């Protein structure tokens, strides 16, 4: 190898190599070294410090590699350093390879880089530092704030990482991901991070407060122990704001008007949201497990809203303004006392509705379903007082109907539907037949059913489970619904 002095790239990924030979230091023109997925690699030769033209060093998914070179700062041209278990960036483009390498995250749960050398601060040209899922890494050296050209710092799920993160000097930073770490704050002011676009702090349960934020942010993801947030209205570029598991959060300030996605999940002390009336571009709104939330103000102003999910918000007694959401395509309401019959009748105006799901709503008795020509998925589960669904026969494009856990309901004849698949209660008046499957409600939107026996294989009659909860991936042109259960007879 030492004779290949003009060599610019080495790819040794997923090999059984244990030691990189010392002579690699003679490759002065080497620019790229890929050693991804070398499960036996347990160290780096000191001679690598002579590779002064190296631009990319990829050491991800090397579970036995605990330390980097102490003299890594000698790699003065290095721009990209990856040494964790994160395959989220563009160095892994083959999907099957991504899955194969991803298994190392669970199989070597305690493996990975244990510490970063102090000399990392000498990498003046470093732009990308990816150390995600290095579960033994407990701190970042203070010298990291000398990386003035660093654009991405990804420490996702470095679970042992705690304390304060030094951000002074990271003036070029655009992406900072500390998701799933134990950090509790920042050392230095965010006002110097004028280029920061994405700040990902989900599952940072020790985070005590948020600093004053810069208007350059487009994505802000937050978990922590805050009782309130700093001002947000000046974040004119912010498009995505998920707030998850902030158990002490009592209030939120005015939201920036350019938001496209907003979600609040597991904020048990939050009683009221700021008015949403100014969010004219908001397309995705999700409110989950906020037990003290009593009302949503300004819902009628969400002219661009395409998805609304409300789940387990027990004190939320109405959704005033729902009937004005002309762009709404997906409406999922999960939990008690959200709607009554009169409020449900207002949904008739929602002409673009494609998916309507109501779970465990005890206040519905006789409902008029909206006659949207786009409605393909209609679900009522665990609505024990429901007696009648009016207008069902008019939904000629209906592809999936679920009426399970509604023991008192009488359904109309479904033979007029040509492509319908229906799940109904075991005791339903609708006979089990072509397109109809009898099911038993199990609570919380889930049910079980037995598929028909295959006459050619009498042993093929497994018990199957299907959950009515859906996760959604919305684009402006088309929503894609993906059942979270691995077993499904229908995907809309």
One Martini backbone bead per residue (centre of mass of N, CA, C, O) as a GRO file, in nm:
protein
  492
    1UNK     BB    1   0.054   0.064  -0.017
    2UNK     BB    2   0.304   0.268   0.004
    3UNK     BB    3   0.322   0.294  -0.328
    4UNK     BB    4   0.035   0.458  -0.343
    5UNK     BB    5   0.091   0.791  -0.363
    6UNK     BB    6  -0.181   0.873  -0.556
    7UNK     BB    7  -0.392   0.800  -0.371
    8UNK     BB    8  -0.742   0.913  -0.287
    9UNK     BB    9  -0.901   0.632  -0.231
   10UNK     BB   10  -1.061   0.434   0.040
   11UNK     BB   11  -1.245   0.115   0.049
   12UNK     BB   12  -1.322  -0.087   0.364
   13UNK     BB   13  -1.600  -0.166   0.403
   14UNK     BB   14  -1.708  -0.450   0.563
   15UNK     BB   15  -1.460  -0.565   0.696
   16UNK     BB   16  -1.209  -0.764   0.892
   17UNK     BB   17  -1.049  -0.544   0.993
   18UNK     BB   18  -0.828  -0.451   1.268
   19UNK     BB   19  -0.583  -0.305   1.120
   20UNK     BB   20  -0.430  -0.027   1.017
   21UNK     BB   21  -0.169   0.035   0.850
   22UNK     BB   22   0.106   0.237   0.892
   23UNK     BB   23   0.156   0.302   0.577
   24UNK     BB   24  -0.080   0.507   0.532
   25UNK     BB   25   0.098   0.767   0.588
   26UNK     BB   26   0.217   0.776   0.280
   27UNK     BB   27  -0.070   0.888   0.180
   28UNK     BB   28  -0.068   1.217   0.106
   29UNK     BB   29  -0.325   1.215  -0.122
   30UNK     BB   30  -0.540   1.138   0.057
   31UNK     BB   31  -0.907   1.209   0.084
   32UNK     BB   32  -1.048   0.914   0.124
   33UNK     BB   33  -1.194   0.725   0.414
   34UNK     BB   34  -1.355   0.411   0.420
   35UNK     BB   35  -1.482   0.225   0.737
   36UNK     BB   36  -1.759   0.103   0.724
   37UNK     BB   37  -1.841  -0.172   0.918
   38UNK     BB   38  -1.584  -0.244   1.103
   39UNK     BB   39  -1.616  -0.466   1.362
   40UNK     BB   40  -1.284  -0.511   1.430
   41UNK     BB   41  -1.206  -0.229   1.461
   42UNK     BB   42  -0.970  -0.088   1.732
   43UNK     BB   43  -0.781   0.117   1.558
   44UNK     BB   44  -0.538   0.381   1.497
   45UNK     BB   45  -0.278   0.499   1.337
   46UNK     BB   46  -0.048   0.751   1.386
   47UNK     BB   47   0.020   0.797   1.075
   48UNK     BB   48  -0.248   0.951   0.998
   49UNK     BB   49  -0.135   1.244   1.066
   50UNK     BB   50   0.004   1.263   0.759
   51UNK     BB   51  -0.287   1.310   0.618
   52UNK     BB   52  -0.317   1.629   0.499
   53UNK     BB   53  -0.553   1.567   0.253
   54UNK     BB   54  -0.784   1.487   0.420
   55UNK     BB   55  -1.152   1.509   0.397
   56UNK     BB   56  -1.260   1.203   0.459
   57UNK     BB   57  -1.387   1.033   0.765
   58UNK     BB   58  -1.525   0.698   0.788
   59UNK     BB   59  -1.632   0.533   1.118
   60UNK     BB   60  -1.885   0.391   1.105
   61UNK     BB   61  -1.979   0.104   1.254
   62UNK     BB   62  -1.737   0.072   1.490
   63UNK     BB   63  -1.762  -0.084   1.792
   64UNK     BB   64  -1.435  -0.104   1.878
   65UNK     BB   65  -1.413   0.205   1.842
   66UNK     BB   66  -1.321   0.436   2.100
   67UNK     BB   67  -1.081   0.597   1.957
   68UNK     BB   68  -0.905   0.853   1.846
   69UNK     BB   69  -0.682   1.049   1.749
   70UNK     BB   70  -0.493   1.268   1.926
   71UNK     BB   71  -0.377   1.394   1.632
   72UNK     BB   72  -0.627   1.490   1.448
   73UNK     BB   73  -0.542   1.797   1.408
   74UNK     BB   74  -0.343   1.729   1.156
   75UNK     BB   75  -0.607   1.723   0.969
   76UNK     BB   76  -0.640   2.022   0.822
   77UNK     BB   77  -0.857   1.934   0.571
   78UNK     BB   78  -1.084   1.834   0.725
   79UNK     BB   79  -1.455   1.809   0.671
   80UNK     BB   80  -1.531   1.494   0.741
   81UNK     BB   81  -1.667   1.339   1.047
   82UNK     BB   82  -1.738   0.986   1.111
   83UNK     BB   83  -1.816   0.792   1.443
   84UNK     BB   84  -2.086   0.646   1.456
   85UNK     BB   85  -2.449   0.525   1.422
   86UNK     BB   86  -2.522   0.716   1.172
   87UNK     BB   87  -2.733   0.702   0.856
   88UNK     BB   88  -2.863   0.996   0.766
   89UNK     BB   89  -2.661   1.062   0.569
   90UNK     BB   90  -2.502   1.060   0.238
   91UNK     BB   91  -2.296   0.807   0.274
   92UNK     BB   92  -2.569   0.634   0.264
   93UNK     BB   93  -2.749   0.506  -0.028
   94UNK     BB   94  -2.795   0.213   0.043
   95UNK     BB   95  -3.056   0.057   0.185
   96UNK     BB   96  -2.953  -0.228   0.264
   97UNK     BB   97  -2.700  -0.120   0.405
   98UNK     BB   98  -2.842   0.047   0.618
   99UNK     BB   99  -2.983  -0.190   0.760
  100UNK     BB  100  -2.732  -0.355   0.828
  101UNK     BB  101  -2.590  -0.135   0.996
  102UNK     BB  102  -2.830  -0.068   1.193
  103UNK     BB  103  -2.803  -0.329   1.374
  104UNK     BB  104  -2.561  -0.219   1.550
  105UNK     BB  105  -2.715  -0.041   1.747
  106UNK     BB  106  -2.833  -0.293   1.911
  107UNK     BB  107  -2.589  -0.506   1.922
  108UNK     BB  108  -2.397  -0.233   2.014
  109UNK     BB  109  -2.505  -0.045   2.257
  110UNK     BB  110  -2.200   0.011   2.413
  111UNK     BB  111  -2.072   0.127   2.168
  112UNK     BB  112  -1.807   0.334   2.070
  113UNK     BB  113  -1.729   0.639   2.118
  114UNK     BB  114  -1.588   0.783   2.420
  115UNK     BB  115  -1.395   1.011   2.287
  116UNK     BB  116  -1.270   1.332   2.223
  117UNK     BB  117  -1.018   1.506   2.125
  118UNK     BB  118  -0.879   1.814   2.177
  119UNK     BB  119  -0.761   1.842   1.873
  120UNK     BB  120  -1.033   1.899   1.719
  121UNK     BB  121  -0.997   2.218   1.727
  122UNK     BB  122  -0.781   2.206   1.469
  123UNK     BB  123  -1.024   2.167   1.259
  124UNK     BB  124  -1.080   2.435   1.063
  125UNK     BB  125  -1.240   2.268   0.807
  126UNK     BB  126  -1.470   2.158   0.957
  127UNK     BB  127  -1.824   2.072   0.874
  128UNK     BB  128  -1.864   1.757   0.964
  129UNK     BB  129  -2.015   1.612   1.269
  130UNK     BB  130  -2.064   1.256   1.328
  131UNK     BB  131  -2.181   1.090   1.656
  132UNK     BB  132  -2.414   0.912   1.656
  133UNK     BB  133  -2.473   0.664   1.898
  134UNK     BB  134  -2.255   0.732   2.120
  135UNK     BB  135  -2.312   0.590   2.431
  136UNK     BB  136  -2.021   0.671   2.583
  137UNK     BB  137  -2.044   0.964   2.534
  138UNK     BB  138  -2.009   1.233   2.787
  139UNK     BB  139  -1.836   1.451   2.616
  140UNK     BB  140  -1.728   1.766   2.499
  141UNK     BB  141  -1.488   1.945   2.407
  142UNK     BB  142  -1.414   2.279   2.441
  143UNK     BB  143  -1.267   2.299   2.152
  144UNK     BB  144  -1.524   2.298   1.967
  145UNK     BB  145  -1.545   2.624   1.959
  146UNK     BB  146  -1.311   2.634   1.716
  147UNK     BB  147  -1.527   2.550   1.486
  148UNK     BB  148  -1.592   2.790   1.253
  149UNK     BB  149  -1.686   2.578   0.996
  150UNK     BB  150  -1.914   2.440   1.127
  151UNK     BB  151  -2.239   2.299   1.014
  152UNK     BB  152  -2.244   2.000   1.153
  153UNK     BB  153  -2.400   1.860   1.460
  154UNK     BB  154  -2.426   1.507   1.537
  155UNK     BB  155  -2.563   1.366   1.865
  156UNK     BB  156  -2.757   1.142   1.843
  157UNK     BB  157  -2.802   0.938   2.105
  158UNK     BB  158  -2.596   1.037   2.329
  159UNK     BB  159  -2.682   0.932   2.635
  160UNK     BB  160  -2.418   1.036   2.809
  161UNK     BB  161  -2.463   1.317   2.725
  162UNK     BB  162  -2.384   1.616   2.908
  163UNK     BB  163  -2.445   1.916   3.015
  164UNK     BB  164  -2.271   2.162   2.851
  165UNK     BB  165  -2.270   2.332   2.542
  166UNK     BB  166  -2.028   2.462   2.340
  167UNK     BB  167  -2.097   2.753   2.111
  168UNK     BB  168  -1.871   2.919   2.095
  169UNK     BB  169  -1.761   2.981   1.755
  170UNK     BB  170  -2.018   2.851   1.585
  171UNK     BB  171  -2.080   3.050   1.320
  172UNK     BB  172  -2.158   2.811   1.085
  173UNK     BB  173  -2.397   2.683   1.207
  174UNK     BB  174  -2.695   2.488   1.090
  175UNK     BB  175  -2.673   2.199   1.252
  176UNK     BB  176  -2.833   2.083   1.565
  177UNK     BB  177  -2.803   1.756   1.725
  178UNK     BB  178  -2.941   1.639   2.065
  179UNK     BB  179  -3.102   1.396   2.050
  180UNK     BB  180  -3.117   1.192   2.332
  181UNK     BB  181  -2.984   1.358   2.550
  182UNK     BB  182  -2.839   1.506   2.873
  183UNK     BB  183  -2.863   1.791   2.828
  184UNK     BB  184  -2.909   2.127   3.011
  185UNK     BB  185  -2.730   2.322   2.815
  186UNK     BB  186  -2.558   2.636   2.738
  187UNK     BB  187  -2.240   2.771   2.636
  188UNK     BB  188  -2.349   3.052   2.542
  189UNK     BB  189  -2.460   3.238   2.272
  190UNK     BB  190  -2.692   3.240   2.000
  191UNK     BB  191  -2.619   3.517   1.850
  192UNK     BB  192  -2.366   3.372   1.688
  193UNK     BB  193  -2.583   3.175   1.528
  194UNK     BB  194  -2.680   3.308   1.232
  195UNK     BB  195  -2.706   3.008   1.060
  196UNK     BB  196  -2.918   2.864   1.213
  197UNK     BB  197  -3.179   2.615   1.121
  198UNK     BB  198  -3.134   2.348   1.310
  199UNK     BB  199  -3.301   2.242   1.624
  200UNK     BB  200  -3.251   1.929   1.798
  201UNK     BB  201  -3.438   1.842   2.126
  202UNK     BB  202  -3.542   1.574   2.146
  203UNK     BB  203  -3.526   1.390   2.433
  204UNK     BB  204  -3.433   1.632   2.640
  205UNK     BB  205  -3.507   1.588   2.971
  206UNK     BB  206  -3.276   1.796   3.106
  207UNK     BB  207  -3.372   2.047   2.988
  208UNK     BB  208  -3.425   2.371   3.130
  209UNK     BB  209  -3.380   2.569   2.874
  210UNK     BB  210  -3.420   2.828   2.645
  211UNK     BB  211  -3.283   3.026   2.439
  212UNK     BB  212  -3.241   3.276   2.250
  213UNK     BB  213  -3.366   3.299   1.928
  214UNK     BB  214  -3.318   3.278   1.586
  215UNK     BB  215  -3.444   3.375   1.268
  216UNK     BB  216  -3.302   3.128   1.100
  217UNK     BB  217  -3.501   2.926   1.181
  218UNK     BB  218  -3.684   2.620   1.058
  219UNK     BB  219  -3.612   2.413   1.301
  220UNK     BB  220  -3.791   2.312   1.611
  221UNK     BB  221  -3.701   2.074   1.869
  222UNK     BB  222  -3.878   1.987   2.187
  223UNK     BB  223  -3.745   1.907   2.514
  224UNK     BB  224  -3.833   1.948   2.873
  225UNK     BB  225  -3.833   2.176   3.181
  226UNK     BB  226  -4.014   2.392   3.084
  227UNK     BB  227  -4.267   2.648   3.142
  228UNK     BB  228  -4.152   2.809   2.897
  229UNK     BB  229  -4.091   3.022   2.628
  230UNK     BB  230  -3.951   3.198   2.422
  231UNK     BB  231  -3.968   3.392   2.179
  232UNK     BB  232  -4.123   3.325   1.836
  233UNK     BB  233  -4.242   3.542   1.631
  234UNK     BB  234  -3.947   3.613   1.491
  235UNK     BB  235  -3.956   3.328   1.335
  236UNK     BB  236  -3.997   3.363   1.000
  237UNK     BB  237  -3.867   3.061   0.906
  238UNK     BB  238  -4.047   2.880   1.060
  239UNK     BB  239  -4.193   2.537   0.993
  240UNK     BB  240  -4.106   2.352   1.252
  241UNK     BB  241  -4.295   2.249   1.571
  242UNK     BB  242  -4.203   2.020   1.803
  243UNK     BB  243  -4.363   1.925   2.117
  244UNK     BB  244  -4.213   1.706   2.371
  245UNK     BB  245  -4.224   1.628   2.682
  246UNK     BB  246  -4.332   1.891   2.875
  247UNK     BB  247  -4.442   1.866   3.196
  248UNK     BB  248  -4.414   2.199   3.283
  249UNK     BB  249  -4.577   2.321   3.067
  250UNK     BB  250  -4.804   2.615   3.066
  251UNK     BB  251  -4.691   2.796   2.819
  252UNK     BB  252  -4.722   2.990   2.510
  253UNK     BB  253  -4.627   3.178   2.274
  254UNK     BB  254  -4.637   3.328   2.002
  255UNK     BB  255  -4.660   3.227   1.680
  256UNK     BB  256  -4.530   3.184   1.386
  257UNK     BB  257  -4.679   3.248   1.070
  258UNK     BB  258  -4.496   3.023   0.889
  259UNK     BB  259  -4.608   2.768   0.977
  260UNK     BB  260  -4.658   2.410   0.889
  261UNK     BB  261  -4.569   2.256   1.165
  262UNK     BB  262  -4.762   2.142   1.462
  263UNK     BB  263  -4.674   1.996   1.787
  264UNK     BB  264  -4.827   1.836   2.085
  265UNK     BB  265  -4.666   1.617   2.338
  266UNK     BB  266  -4.687   1.550   2.668
  267UNK     BB  267  -4.834   1.823   2.808
  268UNK     BB  268  -4.988   1.813   3.117
  269UNK     BB  269  -4.995   2.152   3.194
  270UNK     BB  270  -5.136   2.242   2.939
  271UNK     BB  271  -5.420   2.460   2.889
  272UNK     BB  272  -5.311   2.665   2.654
  273UNK     BB  273  -5.306   2.804   2.349
  274UNK     BB  274  -5.229   2.994   2.125
  275UNK     BB  275  -5.337   3.155   1.878
  276UNK     BB  276  -5.401   3.028   1.532
  277UNK     BB  277  -5.507   3.256   1.327
  278UNK     BB  278  -5.205   3.329   1.190
  279UNK     BB  279  -5.179   3.026   1.051
  280UNK     BB  280  -5.214   3.021   0.712
  281UNK     BB  281  -4.987   2.771   0.646
  282UNK     BB  282  -5.093   2.547   0.806
  283UNK     BB  283  -5.097   2.170   0.757
  284UNK     BB  284  -4.998   2.054   1.056
  285UNK     BB  285  -5.193   1.922   1.339
  286UNK     BB  286  -5.083   1.804   1.674
  287UNK     BB  287  -5.265   1.663   1.961
  288UNK     BB  288  -5.110   1.497   2.249
  289UNK     BB  289  -5.137   1.429   2.569
  290UNK     BB  290  -5.323   1.691   2.690
  291UNK     BB  291  -5.503   1.688   2.980
  292UNK     BB  292  -5.544   2.029   3.025
  293UNK     BB  293  -5.665   2.090   2.761
  294UNK     BB  294  -5.955   2.302   2.667
  295UNK     BB  295  -5.856   2.479   2.406
  296UNK     BB  296  -5.889   2.609   2.061
  297UNK     BB  297  -5.768   2.892   1.916
  298UNK     BB  298  -5.825   2.977   1.576
  299UNK     BB  299  -5.914   2.740   1.382
  300UNK     BB  300  -6.062   2.905   1.148
  301UNK     BB  301  -5.768   3.025   1.030
  302UNK     BB  302  -5.684   2.737   0.891
  303UNK     BB  303  -5.673   2.737   0.550
  304UNK     BB  304  -5.423   2.502   0.510
  305UNK     BB  305  -5.533   2.264   0.654
  306UNK     BB  306  -5.484   1.894   0.626
  307UNK     BB  307  -5.407   1.809   0.932
  308UNK     BB  308  -5.592   1.655   1.214
  309UNK     BB  309  -5.478   1.571   1.548
  310UNK     BB  310  -5.665   1.428   1.829
  311UNK     BB  311  -5.521   1.298   2.144
  312UNK     BB  312  -5.578   1.262   2.466
  313UNK     BB  313  -5.779   1.527   2.537
  314UNK     BB  314  -5.997   1.523   2.789
  315UNK     BB  315  -6.070   1.856   2.819
  316UNK     BB  316  -6.155   1.866   2.521
  317UNK     BB  317  -6.489   1.965   2.424
  318UNK     BB  318  -6.406   2.133   2.157
  319UNK     BB  319  -6.407   2.247   1.787
  320UNK     BB  320  -6.405   2.544   1.711
  321UNK     BB  321  -6.405   2.585   1.350
  322UNK     BB  322  -6.391   2.316   1.185
  323UNK     BB  323  -6.590   2.393   0.940
  324UNK     BB  324  -6.352   2.599   0.807
  325UNK     BB  325  -6.163   2.357   0.693
  326UNK     BB  326  -6.131   2.337   0.356
  327UNK     BB  327  -5.836   2.169   0.339
  328UNK     BB  328  -5.918   1.921   0.476
  329UNK     BB  329  -5.812   1.557   0.471
  330UNK     BB  330  -5.730   1.490   0.781
  331UNK     BB  331  -5.932   1.334   1.050
  332UNK     BB  332  -5.830   1.274   1.395
  333UNK     BB  333  -6.029   1.147   1.674
  334UNK     BB  334  -5.896   1.071   2.008
  335UNK     BB  335  -6.144   1.052   2.234
  336UNK     BB  336  -6.334   1.214   2.452
  337UNK     BB  337  -6.565   1.472   2.406
  338UNK     BB  338  -6.519   1.636   2.128
  339UNK     BB  339  -6.799   1.547   1.992
  340UNK     BB  340  -7.110   1.614   1.857
  341UNK     BB  341  -7.365   1.600   1.644
  342UNK     BB  342  -7.368   1.902   1.564
  343UNK     BB  343  -7.064   1.930   1.506
  344UNK     BB  344  -7.053   1.706   1.293
  345UNK     BB  345  -7.237   1.846   1.081
  346UNK     BB  346  -7.013   2.064   1.000
  347UNK     BB  347  -6.843   1.863   0.810
  348UNK     BB  348  -6.995   1.906   0.536
  349UNK     BB  349  -6.783   2.142   0.439
  350UNK     BB  350  -6.560   1.912   0.390
  351UNK     BB  351  -6.468   1.856   0.060
  352UNK     BB  352  -6.152   1.726   0.108
  353UNK     BB  353  -6.207   1.474   0.253
  354UNK     BB  354  -6.035   1.146   0.308
  355UNK     BB  355  -6.001   1.117   0.636
  356UNK     BB  356  -6.207   0.960   0.899
  357UNK     BB  357  -6.147   0.950   1.260
  358UNK     BB  358  -6.316   0.788   1.542
  359UNK     BB  359  -6.230   0.756   1.897
  360UNK     BB  360  -6.387   0.719   2.192
  361UNK     BB  361  -6.676   0.862   2.141
  362UNK     BB  362  -6.956   0.915   2.362
  363UNK     BB  363  -7.137   1.164   2.213
  364UNK     BB  364  -7.230   0.986   1.983
  365UNK     BB  365  -7.532   0.889   1.788
  366UNK     BB  366  -7.611   1.078   1.525
  367UNK     BB  367  -7.452   1.087   1.210
  368UNK     BB  368  -7.327   1.309   0.956
  369UNK     BB  369  -7.163   1.250   0.683
  370UNK     BB  370  -6.952   1.367   0.473
  371UNK     BB  371  -6.991   1.429   0.106
  372UNK     BB  372  -6.713   1.351   0.005
  373UNK     BB  373  -6.555   1.249  -0.292
  374UNK     BB  374  -6.271   1.175  -0.126
  375UNK     BB  375  -6.378   0.967   0.066
  376UNK     BB  376  -6.194   0.657   0.176
  377UNK     BB  377  -6.188   0.693   0.505
  378UNK     BB  378  -6.389   0.531   0.763
  379UNK     BB  379  -6.401   0.576   1.134
  380UNK     BB  380  -6.557   0.386   1.411
  381UNK     BB  381  -6.425   0.354   1.747
  382UNK     BB  382  -6.566   0.318   2.055
  383UNK     BB  383  -6.877   0.419   1.997
  384UNK     BB  384  -7.122   0.321   2.210
  385UNK     BB  385  -7.372   0.536   2.129
  386UNK     BB  386  -7.387   0.458   1.842
  387UNK     BB  387  -7.664   0.423   1.594
  388UNK     BB  388  -7.590   0.624   1.337
  389UNK     BB  389  -7.503   0.653   0.980
  390UNK     BB  390  -7.540   0.914   0.776
  391UNK     BB  391  -7.475   0.887   0.427
  392UNK     BB  392  -7.310   0.629   0.346
  393UNK     BB  393  -7.421   0.558   0.052
  394UNK     BB  394  -7.283   0.830  -0.083
  395UNK     BB  395  -6.985   0.690  -0.064
  396UNK     BB  396  -6.849   0.583  -0.358
  397UNK     BB  397  -6.519   0.610  -0.264
  398UNK     BB  398  -6.519   0.400  -0.055
  399UNK     BB  399  -6.263   0.170   0.085
  400UNK     BB  400  -6.276   0.221   0.412
  401UNK     BB  401  -6.449   0.052   0.683
  402UNK     BB  402  -6.485   0.131   1.046
  403UNK     BB  403  -6.711  -0.051   1.279
  404UNK     BB  404  -6.592  -0.068   1.605
  405UNK     BB  405  -6.733  -0.061   1.916
  406UNK     BB  406  -7.059  -0.042   1.811
  407UNK     BB  407  -7.320  -0.219   1.938
  408UNK     BB  408  -7.590  -0.027   1.845
  409UNK     BB  409  -7.556  -0.035   1.550
  410UNK     BB  410  -7.705   0.033   1.224
  411UNK     BB  411  -7.642  -0.081   0.912
  412UNK     BB  412  -7.634  -0.058   0.596
  413UNK     BB  413  -7.626  -0.162   0.294
  414UNK     BB  414  -7.305  -0.261   0.123
  415UNK     BB  415  -7.357  -0.363  -0.184
  416UNK     BB  416  -7.306  -0.079  -0.340
  417UNK     BB  417  -7.012  -0.151  -0.297
  418UNK     BB  418  -6.727  -0.247  -0.489
  419UNK     BB  419  -6.439  -0.149  -0.306
  420UNK     BB  420  -6.507  -0.245  -0.020
  421UNK     BB  421  -6.363  -0.247   0.312
  422UNK     BB  422  -6.495  -0.406   0.609
  423UNK     BB  423  -6.516  -0.339   0.964
  424UNK     BB  424  -6.706  -0.526   1.201
  425UNK     BB  425  -6.892  -0.636   1.428
  426UNK     BB  426  -6.980  -0.943   1.538
  427UNK     BB  427  -7.296  -0.826   1.593
  428UNK     BB  428  -7.364  -0.738   1.326
  429UNK     BB  429  -7.602  -0.697   1.061
  430UNK     BB  430  -7.362  -0.760   0.888
  431UNK     BB  431  -7.253  -0.984   0.686
  432UNK     BB  432  -7.023  -1.211   0.630
  433UNK     BB  433  -6.819  -1.122   0.343
  434UNK     BB  434  -6.762  -0.958   0.078
  435UNK     BB  435  -6.559  -0.711   0.229
  436UNK     BB  436  -6.627  -0.847   0.515
  437UNK     BB  437  -6.512  -0.806   0.862
  438UNK     BB  438  -6.499  -0.948   1.163
  439UNK     BB  439  -6.471  -0.781   1.488
  440UNK     BB  440  -6.282  -0.702   1.793
  441UNK     BB  441  -6.279  -0.489   2.046
  442UNK     BB  442  -5.981  -0.355   2.251
  443UNK     BB  443  -5.922  -0.068   2.251
  444UNK     BB  444  -5.771   0.219   2.157
  445UNK     BB  445  -5.830   0.149   1.835
  446UNK     BB  446  -5.837  -0.166   1.861
  447UNK     BB  447  -5.837  -0.485   1.681
  448UNK     BB  448  -5.970  -0.811   1.603
  449UNK     BB  449  -5.915  -1.077   1.355
  450UNK     BB  450  -6.041  -1.331   1.129
  451UNK     BB  451  -5.958  -1.472   0.865
  452UNK     BB  452  -6.014  -1.649   0.616
  453UNK     BB  453  -6.017  -1.955   0.509
  454UNK     BB  454  -5.817  -2.167   0.335
  455UNK     BB  455  -5.920  -2.441   0.159
  456UNK     BB  456  -5.611  -2.532   0.089
  457UNK     BB  457  -5.547  -2.421   0.407
  458UNK     BB  458  -5.669  -2.502   0.717
  459UNK     BB  459  -5.413  -2.374   0.892
  460UNK     BB  460  -5.482  -2.077   0.778
  461UNK     BB  461  -5.568  -1.908   1.094
  462UNK     BB  462  -5.465  -1.639   1.206
  463UNK     BB  463  -5.416  -1.408   1.438
  464UNK     BB  464  -5.510  -1.070   1.397
  465UNK     BB  465  -5.381  -0.735   1.393
  466UNK     BB  466  -5.537  -0.402   1.407
  467UNK     BB  467  -5.466  -0.059   1.374
  468UNK     BB  468  -5.613   0.274   1.365
  469UNK     BB  469  -5.348   0.401   1.379
  470UNK     BB  470  -5.187   0.687   1.226
  471UNK     BB  471  -4.933   0.787   1.015
  472UNK     BB  472  -4.818   1.093   0.858
  473UNK     BB  473  -4.725   1.200   0.519
  474UNK     BB  474  -4.702   1.524   0.410
  475UNK     BB  475  -4.793   1.683   0.120
  476UNK     BB  476  -4.926   1.923  -0.076
  477UNK     BB  477  -5.047   1.687  -0.284
  478UNK     BB  478  -5.007   1.420  -0.078
  479UNK     BB  479  -5.133   1.185   0.135
  480UNK     BB  480  -4.975   0.936   0.348
  481UNK     BB  481  -5.093   0.636   0.477
  482UNK     BB  482  -4.961   0.447   0.764
  483UNK     BB  483  -4.978   0.172   0.914
  484UNK     BB  484  -4.840   0.064   1.218
  485UNK     BB  485  -4.921  -0.199   1.153
  486UNK     BB  486  -4.797  -0.491   0.996
  487UNK     BB  487  -5.112  -0.542   0.953
  488UNK     BB  488  -5.290  -0.510   0.634
  489UNK     BB  489  -5.570  -0.477   0.398
  490UNK     BB  490  -5.524  -0.156   0.391
  491UNK     BB  491  -5.419   0.128   0.187
  492UNK     BB  492  -5.450   0.483   0.139
   0.00000   0.00000   0.00000
